[in-house]
Amino acid sequence: MTSFISIIAEHQTIIQSLHQQSNAIETAGSLIIDTFKNNNKILLCGNGGSASDCQHLATEFMVRFVNQRRPLPAIALTTDTSILTAHTNDFGFDHVFSRQIQSLGNTGDCLIAISTSGNSENIIEAVIMAKNKQMNIIILTGNTGGKLAYFSPYTITVASDVTARIQEAHILIGHWWCQLADENFS
């Protein structure tokens, strides 16, 4: 049986490894702030736990993280069950996010695409559509980055192949971006 202490140690090792990604994390944070300053919006997409992370981060931007401030336009493309189920039923799952980006995305907006494996086809299609719409793209992934690692200069790859540890690192990164938003817009 895996002990809780060993999980903490594994978590700490992964979080410490983020030091190697600090420039990419900070550059992506600046991109997010510039997106909001230019009156553009953030769109977020992911699957499973990463979908929940999208909802979490969109809420922190829209409502607040810690400080009182104006709402910042952020939309989790993972929340509308009618769109998700109708699109999946009628067209399949691969384009469920790209179709929303086709409709909602504008030049200057930013997509935050989250995939722990880096190989989720619907996230890859979302990134391709965002590129076609001349949006900026931030990718959060894990392990080697998978296929997504090559789509954006703003790719942050968490050095783990354990989904839970990758997601823990993603939410820490996202929380820092939310704190940055609080500091810039309070």
VENQUILIN-V813948 format. One record per run of one state. SS is the DSSP state (H for helix, E for strand, C for the rest). FROM is the first residue (numbers start at 1). LEN is the number of residues. If there is no record, write none. Layout:
ss->[SS & SS]
from->[FROM & FROM]
len->[LEN & LEN]
This chain:
ss->[C & H & C & E & C & H & C & E & C & H & C & H & C & E & C & H & C & E & C & H & C & E & C & H & C]
from->[1 & 4 & 38 & 42 & 47 & 49 & 63 & 74 & 77 & 81 & 92 & 96 & 105 & 110 & 116 & 121 & 133 & 136 & 143 & 146 & 151 & 154 & 159 & 163 & 186]
len->[3 & 34 & 4 & 5 & 2 & 14 & 11 & 3 & 4 & 11 & 4 & 9 & 5 & 6 & 5 & 12 & 3 & 7 & 3 & 5 & 3 & 5 & 4 & 23 & 1]
